[in-house]
Amino acid sequence: MALFEKIIIVSSAQEIHYMKHFADFTFVTGGSSRQESLKNALRSVTSEYVMVSDIARCCIPTAMVQRIINEKEMAECIVPVLPVNDTLYMENSPIDREKVKIIQTPQLSRTATLKSALDTDKLFTDESSAIAATGETVHFVEGSARAHKLTRIEDLEKLPCIQPPSTQTLTGFGIDIHPFEANKEMKLCGITIDVDYGFKAHSDGDVAIHALIDALLGAAGMGDIGELYPDTEAAYAGADSTELLKDTVTRIRAFGFEIVNVDMTIMAQAPKLLPYKTKMRYTLASILNIMPNRVNIKATTAEKLGFVGRKEGVTVHAVANLTYFNWKKSLNGNLS
């Protein structure tokens, strides 16, 4: 039988869209503080008890969770703790470490009590502090050294449940098409093409970057460009596509991916792109933060066939390869 009636994940609005691809949980947008985020989540809680865990504690043992649940009737908040083994000083004076506890999460609370305790402007660092401040009871149970909190990169060495990053390469494909529009500046791969026409589009119409964004998002499993930067929003009217690409790269890196290489084929009967290809390569490499030799740009005509062959527009196909950020190299001092 499942221990939990509902699992609620709290995160930033920007990350929730991606997180939903991993599991069918309830997702709630967080706030500007841990406490505000918790209050947002509690609006979705209807059970008598609620257990709150910090995602920074990645390796919580099942036995520790069971110990907390087994003691649920002992107080309004059940808290796992560890003893302090080192000598402690408060400013310049030693203190009795036997009277000090290291507080951990998850913590189990009566839902109504916790909601009431958080109904204040005062900020608390955990549930037990908020509940104790109201005069309600707190009960301690044995915690676990395995439930170590991930704060700094060296903490990864203390978290045995976290497996080394996969060496798998992930591939994504993107395609975009735009017709020409007279008397508009043409942007392609982030640079200006010296012609008297551009692309008809909601943004600046950089068809190559749009295809590249879709390829990157495809490799990361993050959806498509229309989901992240919809052309129905005024904020993206006339948007600089290089800024959209920069934002995409930031998101991809934030989710733990590294860009390996990209390859694009630009199908254009016009304009002639050979004089621009080197500058395109270096411009994209700078935004992607990879070496220029890992950005390949091919240009071809449509042999006068179709709308491309009639010089009515351009289509671009893009492929991107990603791999996972190797945090083990950071632990060894090989990455900044």
N, C-alpha and C positions, 0 to 999 in steps of 0.2 A: 504494500500500500504506500502511496506517495506520502512523503512527510508534509508537503506544502500544498495548500489549496490553490494558490496562485503565486507566480513568480513575476515580480515587477522589476524592470530595469530602468534606472534613471540616468539620463545622459543629456548632452547638449543637443539642441534641435538639429544642428549640422550633422551629427553623427548617427542619429536615430534611424534615418532613412537607410543607411548602410547596415546597421545592426539588425534590422528586421529580416535581413536575408539569411541570418544564421540560426534563428530559433523563433518559435511561435509563442513568445512571451508577451506580457503587457509592457509597453514602452511608454515612459513618461518624460516629458521635457523638464530638465532640472532648472535650478535658479542660480543666483549669484553666490550662494553659500551652500555648504553641506546641509545646514538646517532648512533652508528654503527648499532645497531639492527634496529633502525628506518629507517636508510638509506637502509638497506637490504629490509625492508618491502615496502618502497616507490617504489622500482623497479617493484612491482606488482600492483601499483596504476595507473589507467588510467583516473579516474574521475577528474572533475574540482576541487572538494573539497575533503579533507580528514580529518577525525576526529581521533585523537590519544588519547587513554586512557591507563592509567597505570593499570595493573591487580591488583595492590595493593589497588585500589579503587573499592571495591567489591559491594557497595550498591548505585550506581548512580541512582538517581530518573529519571524517564522518562521525567518529567516536566522540569528538569534541561537541559537535552539533547535537548528538544524542544526549550527552551529559546535560547540556543546556535545557533541552526539551524535558528531560526527566525531572528537572527541578522547577518546572514552570509554576507550580503552586506555592513556592516558597516566598515569593515577593512580587512586587509589581514589575520589577526588571531583573532579569537574570544575566549576569555578566561573567564571561570567562576572564581569568586573571593569571598572571605569572608572578612568582616571587622575584625579588631583586637580589642578585648574588654579589653585586659589586658595592663597594663603599660609596656612600652618597654624601654630597655637600649641598647645603642651601646657602648660596653666596659663599661666605668664608667659614661656615660652621658645619660640622658633620651632623647628619641626622640618622635616626634609628631606622635601618633598612627593613627591620622586621615589621615596621608600621607602614611600609610603602608597598604598593602593588602596581604591576604593569597591566593596564586595562587593554583588553582586546575586543574585537568584534568577530563573529556576530553577537548581538545582544537581543534577548527575547523580552518583549514588553507586552503588557495588556494594551490593546490598541487604544481604547478610550483614555487610559491614563497617559499614554504617550502623546496623543493628540492634544490633550488638555495642557500637558507640561510644555509643549512647544508653542502654545498660543501666547507668545510673549515676544517682545522686541529684543530681549537678552539672548545672546548667542551662546550656544553650548557646543562642545566638541564631540559629544556622544550622547546617546539616549540616557544612560545612567545619570549623567550630570544634570540633565534637564529634569528627570524624575525625582532625583534626590533633592533638588532645589525646591520642590513643592512639598517636601516632607514625607513623600511616599518611600516605601521600602525598596532596598536593593540587596540582592543576594549574589554571592560570589561562588563560582564553580571553577574547577581546574581548567586552565587554558591549555595551549599547546605551543611549543617553540616552533612547530611546523607552520603555524599561522602567522608567520613573520610578515611584516608590512613592507611592501615594495615602495620605496621612496627614492633610493638612488640606484644607479645601474649596478653597483657592487652587491646590492641586496639580492640580485638574481642568483648569486652563488649560494644563497641561503634558502632557495626555493626549489627543492628537488622535483616538484611536480611539473615544473615548466620544462618542456622538452626543447632541445636545440632547434633553431630555426630550420625549416625545410629548405632543401637546395633545389626544389622544384621550380621550373620556369613556367610562368603563366603567360599565355598569348591572347591578345585582343585584336579585333578587326574593326575598322571604321570606314565609313563611306559618306561623302557629302557631295551635293550638287547645287550649284547656284547659276542662275541666268545672269547675263550682263545687264548693266544699267548705264545709260549714257550720262556723261558729265558727273561722274562720281569717281573718287580716288580708289584705285585698286590696291588692296592689300592681299598679299599671298605669302604664307610662311612668315608673317610678321614684318615684311618689308614692303616698300612702295614700288609698284611696277609702273614704269613710265608710259602710260597710255591714257587716252581721254575717256575711258569708261571703267567702271568698277563692277561690283556684284550687287544684285538686288537682294537685300536681306534686312532682317530686323536689326542686326548688329552691323559691324563694318563688313561682314560677308566674307571673311577670310576662310574660304572653303577648305584650304589645306589644314589649317589649325583646327577647324571644326571636325574634320575627319580624324585628325590625330587625337583630339580630346576623346572622341568616341572609342578609339582603339585603346587608349590608356584606361578609360573607365571599364571597357570590356574585359581587359586583362585582370583588373582588380575586382571585377564583379560588382561594380558600383552603379550600374544602370547606364544611362546615356545622357548626352548633352542637354536634351530637352527637359530631363528631370532636374538637373542641377541649375541650368540657366534658361528657363522657359522663355520663348519668344512672345509670350503673352504678358510678360511683366515689363512695365515701363522702365524699370531700372536697367534693363539690358538693351534698350533702344540705342542704336549707334555704338554699342559697346566695343571697346578695343579688345579684339580676340586674344591678343597676347596676354592681357590681364586675366582673361578667363583661363588661359592655359597655365599661367602662373598659379592661379587659385587651385586648379586641378592637380598640379604637381604638389602643392602644399598638402592637399587632402590625401593624396596617394601616399606621400611620405609619412603623414600623421598616422595612417593605418598600417604602417610597418612594411611598406614596399620600397624597393629600389628599382629604378628604371635601367634596364640593360641596354636596349637599343630600339630604334624605330626605323621603319622603312616606308616610304610613300611613293606612289605613282600618281603623277598629275597628268590627266588627259586633257589636252588643250590644243585645238587647232590654231588658236590665237589666244594670248600673245606668245611671242617666242620667249622661252624661259631660260635658255642656255646661259645667257650672260648673268643671270641672277642666282644660279644654283649654289654657288659657293657661299654667297652672302646668306642665302636661305639656310644652308646647313649650319653655319656658325651662329646665326640668330637663334635658331631652335635649340642648338646644343647649349647655348648660354642659359636659356629658360629652363631646359630639362636638367641642367647641371650634370651633363655627361660629355664625354669627349666628342669632338666633331666627327671623328671616324665612325661613331656609333649612330650617326644620323645620316641615313641614305635617302636621297631624293632623286627620283627618276621622272623624266618628262617625256611624254609621247603624244602624238597626234591621234586622231580617230580616223585617219585615212579618208577624211571628208565625208564620213558617214554619221548619220544621226544629228542631234542638236549640237553636239560638240563639233562635229565635222562642218556644220553650217555656221560655225563661229557664233553660236547663240549663248554659250556658257562653258563652264568647266566642271569636271567631276574629278574627285580625288579619292583614292583608296589608300588606307594606312594600316600598318601592322605595328604593334608595340609588344615588347616582351618585358615582363617584370620578374623580379625575384624577391624573396623576403629579406628584410634588413637583418644582417648577421650581427646580433648583439654580442655574440661570443667574441668577436674581434674587438669590440669596444672594451670588454672585460680584460682582454689581453693588452690593451693600450694601443691597438693598431688603428683605431678610428678616433676622431675627435668628438 
